[in-house]
Amino acid sequence: MPANENNIHTMYYTMLTSGTSHVVTADMQRRIYEYAVSVCDTALLTKLVEYSGLVKEIDNLLAKRTELDVLVAWACRKDRSTAELEKRLLNEKRVSALLPLASSTGLEQRVYTTIGRISSIQLCQALASNPSLDDDLRKSKLVEFAKHIPRGGYTQHGVTLKKMIETGTTAETQASFYEAIALSSNVAPYLMACLDSKTLPASAVDVILSKTERIYGTSKDKLESQTSKFFQTLAAYPLSLAQQQILLKSIEVIAGHVGKSWHGRVYQDILEKLQNHDSDYETEFASFVSCCDPKESFAILESLEYTLKSLGASSSQSSSIRHDQTARLVRAVAQHAYLPWAVVLKYVSAMGSSEIDLVRSRLERNEDTEGLLDLLDAVNSPDMLLRTLKKEDTVVRAYVSRRAKKDLGNPAWLSLSAPMLNDPVLAYTSLAYPQLLRCMSRSQSLRVLVESEMTKSLTSEDAWNVFYVLAKDFSGTLPRLLEASVKLV
């Protein structure tokens, strides 16, 4: 600014800052305004707006200025009425003139509220990113921004949304913002896919999960990529068991819209992530089951079964790929420490030795004898599994007892087990006659016991003759065979 103009600026500026000791007349205010406009002196215009004795005529002229400092000063005068504020801002057609104001910090809330009434995604974004807004107003702008995001722009705008939320906010406030977006926006799940598990607040997880079954659209390609990423994000979060069930069930619903191959692939990835979390799932699951229908508590089981069927029926994949996918899923089931036993048991027959060993070790650590008995009935090579048990004798006796209560015979593989070979009484009373013969070939003490019992029971020639006839096709235990031989004499 030239020296003479600087002198004029100083003169006028001094007049406006002299307080109540000097009253600037209306005519002088007009001259100050005209001079400042002619030389583009924004600082002098701003000082004029702030002058306490500003006359209405000059105030109206200043209201039309678009310089940010002038507009901010005009809007923030203490005597500025709400009606005047609304008339000026709501009638402004140029969004570019209001954007700087919407982005300015430290203004009165009513200024932000007034700008917020203008329909513009740019103003909405500016306000939502402004930490000076009170939480309720900012939250409403964040929700509005999320609702305006077009399909296909979720990744780009999701990152933007994350930055907007995190600008000048505490973790508690961020959580309330995420929850509000999840409650109010159908695209919230897609936006959440742009976040990492550490960013996603716990308070929003249940809300987001409740919407997962509705996040499908018209474009299958976009749906596959966006939905997959969303589910991956949620899977990385330390979900409770109940939340896991909602998540996995939702995947099954989405699969109906994008295809079974997607369903199997994403499901496997998620299950593998879920099993890495440290949480008291056992307690949570017990609580969950106690307050709902037991059938509902096993939603995971239904989803798992559907997944394997889907993989097996997929004609677009080679048999080797389907086998690999099935193997990954089965391995994930075996490694997951907190899935209900009923779920794990469904897949034991598809497990290899390493997976079975994982399950066996977990059951032994938990001293779950009933689980070990179930495992013996489910595996393809129970005799091999039996030899790996730490308490083989205890398990065999419990196994024999359980089958006796159900009036079931014992399987052939049990006849050569160590407990049977080492305990002639157990073998004699529990093994079927054909199996007992196998065991006798390995156990001298059993041979001695059998000879003694036969001699003691078959005391007549007729009893021996009946025994010979019955023994040819008898499938029960030797004590029953001897008893029948005596009774039929």
C-alpha angles and dihedrals in degrees: 000000000000117000095252091049090047088054091052091048090051092048094050093040090053091051091054094048099046092098120213093333090083128034115208108218124230090250092052091048089054091051091049090050094049092047094049091049093049094054096032091242100170093173092057092046089051091050090049091054090052094050109119094218096051111152122229095245094057091040089058091051092049090050089067095055117108100198106123097229091047093047092048092049091047094049093046100051108130092230093049109124122221089238091056091047093051093046092053100041101035092050093051106110096187112086089190089064092054100041095080090050092049090051095047117107128219098035126135114277092238089063091056091043092054093048088047090064090065114095105235129123089209093055089043091055092046092051094044089054094048113101091199093073117096113253098254094051093044091047091054091051092050090052090048091050091051092051092054096053109115122230110267093033097079098110095048096042093039090063089048091050091052091054091047092053095046096049109111096337137123123236090254092053092046090054091054090049093052091047092051091050092048091051097046108033129067090202092054094103091055091049091049088057087072092061130080124236092257092057097048107093120225093232091062099047097082091047092049093046090053089061099045095098091060102050099100125110141174102283112076094192094053091042093055096051099038097041093045091054091047093053091046089055093051092045091057090056117091095254123185117242091256090053091048089056092052091048095049093045090052091054088058091053093048090049089068088065103041105030140266097270090061090048094055096044096049093041092056093049092050095046090052090053094046093056091061095065122104109220139131092257093154092062092042092049092050089051092046094051092048093060102043144041108293090227090059092052090066098058088124090061092056092048093049092051091048091050095055091047090049093051092048093049097047106116093185093069130071118244091249092056092047090049091050092049092048090048091052092051094047090049090051090052091051093049096046104100097196107044112118112267091239088062095048092046091059090066103039092100089058094049126104125224094272093053092046089050090055091052093044092051092050092050092049092049089053091044088233102164094169089054091052090052090052089049092053090054093047105045124087094229107037093163091061092046091049092058091057095055117110093214099035095155094051092048094048092051091049090047093051091047094051093050091047090055089053090046091241126145121238119257121253094246089068094065096078097039118124095247091055094046092048098044113051093182092055091048094045095051100039111032123087113246095256090049092046089059090057091050092048090060089064101035125063093184089056091051089053092049094048092050091049094049094047092050091047095049104036100061098155137053090238090056090053091050092051089047091055091052096047096042093066094072104011115129101177129087123295093247089058091045091053091046092051092047091056095045094050094055 
